[in-house]
Amino acid sequence: MTDHSILIPILIQLTTALLLLFMWNRIHLQRRASVIGNAIGLAYAIYLFQKVYHQGILVTQGGGWEAPYGITFAADLFSASMILIASASGLAVSIFAAGSMSKRRSMFVFFPIFHFLLMGIIGSFLAGDLFNLYVWFELIIIASFGLITFGGGKRQLEGALKYVTLNLLASILFITGIAFLYGLTGTLNMADLALKTAEVENKNLLTITALFFFVGLGIKTAVFPLYFWLPASYHTPLSAISAIFGGLLTKVGVYTMLRIFSLFFLPDPFVSNVITVVAIFTLIAGAMGAMIQNDLRKLFSWLIVCHIGFMIAGLGMYTTIAIAGAVFYLFHDIIVKTNLFMISGLIHRITGSFKLKKLGGFYAHYPSKTLLIAIPLFSLVGIPPLSGFWPKLLLINGGLDTGSYWLIASILVASFITLFAIGKVWIEVFWKKGATVTPKKHFVTFSELRYIHKVGFVLPIAALGAISLFLAFGAGWVYTVSEQIAQELMNPESYIEAILNQNN
Amino acid sequence: MVILLAMMVGLMYAAGIYLVLRRSLVKLIIGLILLGNAANLLIFLIGGITRGEPPVIGEGEFTLGEIYADPLPQALILTAIVIGFGLQAFAMVLLEQEYREAGVTDLDSLKDEDTDDQ
């Protein structure tokens, strides 16, 4: 169905970003405008989700040219729910940033770049054309370059250097893949590609092209041999920035992988094996890395790598139930990972440190905040009935169906090591006798903040915790949605039909 | 011509990857630029080279002639060049800043920041 209004989520972010640019140096106004912009974005995302849920796939063509020629934007249930989740965590980070950033730092251009980043993320969820997707990716990385170097500082620049280099390489690989695909099929429209790649005679070349995409997206997604930039850079920027990076950036890669490998690079046994092996090693390597870290944010960064493995595992098994598990995990992961980095920001603001050795006594001093923090931490581990448990159950179910016992084993091992790592955080930060941290000069501790800023710290953590609880106790409904998404991904006929044949 | 360009693209990729693997920061950025340009040239090459047949509809006609250069790769390359230019400019400024802050010109001297500095 043609519906131009699916572009509105992009336009909301663009308008907000542009308006924010005109509020240069008026930081109070910027904070409010950012939160309001994201609130409108979230409200529209909810509306779009229920519209797509009831009406099916909505499509619009750039410039009114028909499908393989115009630039296609399509919102199916997968896109719409990703936009919904991304908008929710965008709003949370916006509130958190408004509360947590000191005036001096946010004087710069944080909020406009942040909205450009969200625009890129939402755009890549809607793109129905590979080259358009590439352009959204570039928009995301240039905005994230701006954010990761934001504020300067030596450590941050070092992290940024690794991040920038690897992301540039990933883009080059991605566009090389696009070039090959264009040479093979003569089209870049994803729905059209689904029809054309089936007719390509040189299957080996197609497999190589698929691997170009896998490596290019793999760097962005941080899968096993390509993840080293992530733990080297994600702990360096401000917590609000880490939160949006950890929550959303790698997940855009996962989304794209799920999309393209189900639509036009149907995995042959070789590609499937590659994906499965990569998933196993990602799970184990990420978990091992997390185990030995003594810095809160580094530990969380390694857990991002580890948990990417769950979603890639779903893709590796390639059955409806496993893909449903991966999609469910994707929703859960975005919310929880965003929350984790905000929590690390809160802990740092209260105690003045990220180091596990220096922290302690949190539970004795701040029991209610501890309870708040417990929800995302335990959701992450997947203690039933919290939200991490259900998608893992689906993945293991899928593994039993396909007989991928190595995958099941590594999923279980990774879950146990996650439990260990979170247990370590719990003991060191919350239970251990309070160590006294002497904060640096000019460090404003949490208790000295104004009330409104305190709310800015705690409210988004509570809100995302509530969403995690919803994903846990509304698991039945979330499962229905994920299963429908998985079925649409596995049987893309309706998606192709909606884009290529629009007579209404 | 096609063979020549194909070899050129291959060489540019090889040189780019070689430079990226070097330790010097300046060579790293040159390598990235080479790789970016190689990718652009690859799109151009893969779109098919048609000589002297611009994709322009002639006067009084309503369709393109029988042979014409595919305009899409050219549009793609133009976009990719502009984007690549912006990113490379950013990367260069970053290197400059890195050099000023830390005095680093050698990639090996970038620590893993495992040191306890807080």
Interface residues (C-beta under 8 A of the other chain):
Chain A: F131 Y134 V135 E138 I141 I142 F145 T149 G152 G153 K154 R155 L157 E158 G159 A160 L161 K162 V164 T165 L168 L169 S171 I172 I175 T176 I178 A179 F180 Y182 G183 L188 A232 H235 T236 S353 F354 K355
Chain B: V20 L25 L28 L32 L35 G36 A39 L42 I43 I46 G47 L72 P73 L76 T79 A80 I83 G86 L87 Q88 F90 A91 L94 L95 Q97 E98 E101 A102 V104 L110 K111 D112 E113 D116 D117 Q118
